[in-house]
Amino acid sequence: MAQITKDTVIGDILDIAPDTAPIFLSIGMHCLGCPSSRGETVEQACMVHGVDVDDLLERLNASMD
């Protein structure tokens, strides 16, 4: 998969790499199945949950290796 960016939609990440779910859960994003969270970008989720987008991107991309 290509690199995950701040504009990548969370639903797309979960569809391609469901093993990233624990990373999202660790930032407090507990309703991964609801339509709004699956349609959010990584940047939007970070803003809502007060998480540094660069740190989350690093974790997500490292999990894809």
Buried (B, 14 or more C-beta within 10 A) or exposed (E): EEEBEBEBBBBBBBEEBEEBBEBBEEBEBEEBEEEEBBEBBBBBBBEBEEBEBEEBBEBBBEBBE
